[in-house]
């Protein structure tokens, strides 16, 4: 609740209260709210100004309780209340003692024979039986007829066969030696090739290899060797090849 009043500018110099707040509204503007306010400014004596009192929180303390009044007269009896709802069912009672067993009834007549059931599944195969005793050794068969005598080889034929076998083995050795040439990659290389000859006491073959780095740890290589027809016992050029890869890594714990 707010209380408002207007006053002449020269009637009151200070508005104060011990409870609530004062607010002055004049041509110079608003002053307050505060417990004590004074009109101020160049227009304090020119005309009227308004003062507002806000008594919020100014109620007095609650007084002591009064004496109890005399008891009132007994009122008339009220009407009978409505019938209450049916109560919940009580718990089930304890089961009674079982009665004595009655006498056995007479045996009924035998019923007709039922229909035959379906045939059961085949049982699992039984374990393997023990190996039987070894039979008696059969009679020796008749000796076969003697084959025809083969043609005799001359000393020159035998030497030719031996020379061809040695030249075949020699050519294979030369091809393998040419493929066994080493090849590697230095630290900053990505490609490398190598070549050379492989030979023994009868034949000579030429071989060449190449290697390529795929990444830091993996590289692949391949090679081929050639045996000229003049060095082959067959009289034709022969060759052999190889291809492979290499994986390497650095063991930081060694």
C-alpha positions in Angstrom: 0.0 0.0 0.0 1.3 3.5 -0.9 0.2 6.8 0.8 0.5 9.9 -1.4 0.4 13.6 -0.3 1.2 16.9 -1.9 2.9 19.8 0.0 4.2 23.3 -0.5 7.9 23.4 -1.2 8.7 25.5 1.9 6.6 23.7 4.5 8.8 20.6 5.2 12.6 20.3 4.8 13.0 16.6 5.7 10.6 13.7 5.5 11.5 10.8 7.7 9.9 7.7 9.2 11.0 4.8 11.4 8.9 2.3 9.4 8.6 2.1 5.6 10.2 4.5 3.0 9.5 8.1 1.7 9.7 9.0 -2.0 9.7 12.6 -3.3 8.6 13.4 -6.9 9.3 17.0 -7.9 10.2 19.0 -11.0 13.8 18.2 -10.2 13.1 14.5 -10.4 12.6 11.6 -8.0 14.3 11.4 -4.6 14.1 8.1 -2.7 12.7 5.7 -1.7 14.5 6.0 1.6 13.7 6.3 5.3 14.6 10.0 5.3 14.4 12.3 2.2 14.8 16.1 1.7 13.6 18.1 -1.3 16.6 19.5 -3.2 17.5 21.2 -6.4 17.0 24.6 -8.0 13.2 24.1 -8.1 12.6 23.1 -4.4 10.8 26.3 -3.6 8.9 26.6 -7.0 5.5 25.1 -6.7 4.4 21.8 -5.1 6.0 18.3 -5.0 4.5 14.9 -4.1 5.6 12.6 -1.3 4.8 8.9 -1.2 5.0 6.7 1.9 5.4 3.0 1.5 4.4 1.3 4.9 5.4 -2.2 3.8 6.7 -4.1 6.8 5.2 -1.7 9.3 2.7 -4.1 10.9 2.9 -4.4 14.7 3.9 -7.5 16.6 1.2 -10.1 17.1 -0.6 -9.8 20.4 -0.9 -12.5 23.0 -3.6 -15.2 22.5 -7.0 -14.3 24.0 -8.7 -16.5 26.6 -10.6 -19.6 25.5 -14.3 -19.1 24.9 -17.0 -21.2 26.5 -17.8 -24.5 24.9 -20.6 -24.3 22.3 -23.9 -26.2 22.5 -24.0 -29.7 21.2 -25.1 -29.8 17.6 -27.8 -32.1 16.3 -26.8 -35.7 15.3 -25.7 -35.9 11.7 -27.4 -38.1 9.2 -26.3 -41.8 8.9 -23.3 -42.2 6.6 -23.4 -44.3 3.4 -22.6 -48.0 3.7 -18.9 -48.6 3.4 -17.4 -50.7 0.6 -17.1 -54.5 1.1 -13.8 -55.4 2.8 -11.1 -57.5 1.0 -11.4 -61.3 1.1 -9.6 -62.9 4.1 -6.6 -65.2 3.5 -7.3 -68.8 2.5 -7.8 -71.2 5.3 -5.4 -74.0 6.2 -5.8 -77.2 4.1 -7.7 -79.9 5.9 -6.2 -83.3 6.8 -6.3 -85.7 3.8 -9.0 -88.4 4.1 -8.2 -92.1 4.4 -7.5 -94.0 1.2 -10.5 -95.8 -0.1 -10.5 -99.6 -1.0 -9.0 -100.6 -4.4 -11.5 -100.9 -7.2 -12.0 -104.0 -9.2 -9.7 -104.7 -12.2 -11.3 -103.4 -15.4 -11.7 -105.5 -18.6 -8.7 -105.7 -21.0 -9.0 -103.2 -23.8 -8.5 -104.0 -27.5 -4.9 -104.2 -28.8 -3.5 -100.9 -30.0 -2.3 -100.1 -33.5 1.4 -101.1 -34.1 3.8 -98.2 -33.7 6.0 -96.8 -36.5 9.4 -98.6 -37.0 12.2 -97.0 -35.0 15.2 -95.4 -36.6 18.2 -97.5 -37.5 20.7 -97.9 -34.6 24.2 -96.6 -34.8 26.9 -98.8 -36.5 28.6 -101.1 -34.0 32.3 -101.0 -33.4 34.7 -102.6 -35.9 35.3 -106.2 -35.3 38.7 -107.7 -34.6 41.0 -108.4 -37.6 40.7 -112.0 -38.7 43.6 -114.4 -38.7 46.0 -114.2 -41.7 45.2 -116.7 -44.4 47.6 -119.4 -45.5 50.2 -118.3 -48.1 49.2 -119.2 -51.6 51.1 -121.5 -53.9 54.0 -120.0 -55.9 53.0 -119.1 -59.4 54.6 -120.5 -62.5 57.7 -118.8 -63.8 57.0 -116.5 -66.7 58.5 -116.9 -70.1 62.0 -115.5 -70.7 62.0 -112.2 -72.6 63.7 -111.6 -75.9 67.4 -110.7 -75.7 67.9 -107.0 -76.2 70.2 -105.5 -78.8 73.8 -105.0 -77.8 75.2 -101.5 -77.5 78.4 -100.7 -79.0 81.2 -98.9 -77.1 80.5 -95.7 -79.2 76.8 -95.8 -78.3 77.6 -96.1 -74.6 80.1 -93.2 -74.8 77.5 -91.0 -76.6 74.9 -91.7 -73.9 77.4 -90.9 -71.2 78.5 -87.7 -72.9 74.9 -86.5 -73.3 74.1 -87.2 -69.7 77.2 -85.3 -68.6 76.4 -82.4 -71.0 72.8 -82.3 -69.6 74.1 -82.2 -66.0 76.7 -79.6 -67.0 74.1 -77.3 -68.7 71.8 -77.5 -65.6 74.8 -76.6 -63.4 75.7 -73.6 -65.6 72.1 -72.3 -65.6 71.9 -72.6 -61.8 75.3 -70.9 -61.3 74.2 -68.0 -63.5 71.0 -67.6 -61.4 72.9 -67.7 -58.1 74.5 -64.3 -58.8 74.0 -62.0 -55.7 72.0 -58.8 -55.8 71.0 -56.2 -53.1 69.8 -52.7 -52.5 71.9 -50.0 -50.8 70.2 -47.7 -48.2 69.1 -45.0 -50.7 68.5 -47.2 -53.8 65.1 -48.3 -55.1 66.2 -50.3 -58.1 69.2 -52.4 -59.0 70.3 -55.0 -61.7 73.2 -57.4 -61.8 74.5 -59.8 -64.5 77.3 -62.3 -65.0 78.2 -65.8 -66.2 77.8 -69.2 -64.6 79.8 -72.2 -65.9 81.5 -75.5 -65.2 84.1 -77.5 -67.1 81.8 -78.1 -70.1 79.2 -75.3 -70.4 78.7 -71.6 -69.8 75.4 -69.7 -69.3 74.6 -66.0 -68.9 72.4 -64.7 -66.1 70.8 -61.3 -65.2 68.8 -60.2 -62.1 66.8 -57.2 -61.1 65.4 -56.0 -57.7 62.9 -53.3 -56.8 62.0 -51.8 -53.4 58.2 -51.5 -52.7 58.4 -49.8 -49.3 60.7 -49.6 -46.4 60.5 -53.3 -45.5 59.4 -55.1 -48.7 61.3 -55.6 -52.0 60.9 -58.1 -54.9 63.4 -59.6 -57.3 63.6 -61.7 -60.4 66.2 -63.3 -62.6 66.8 -65.3 -65.8 69.7 -67.3 -67.1 70.3 -68.5 -70.8 72.3 -71.5 -72.1 73.3 -71.0 -75.8 72.4 -73.8 -78.2 76.1 -74.4 -78.8 76.5 -75.3 -75.1 73.4 -77.5 -74.9 73.4 -81.3 -75.5 70.1 -80.9 -77.3 71.5 -78.4 -79.7 68.9 -75.7 -78.7 68.9 -72.7 -76.5 67.8 -73.4 -72.9 66.8 -71.0 -70.1 65.8 -70.9 -66.4 64.3 -68.2 -64.2 63.4 -67.2 -60.7 61.2 -64.7 -58.9 60.9 -63.9 -55.2 60.5 -61.3 -52.5 62.2 -60.1 -49.4 60.7 -58.7 -46.1 63.0 -57.1 -43.5 62.5 -55.2 -40.3 64.5 -53.6 -37.5 64.3 -55.3 -34.1 64.5 -52.5 -31.6 65.0 -54.8 -28.6 68.3 -56.3 -29.9 
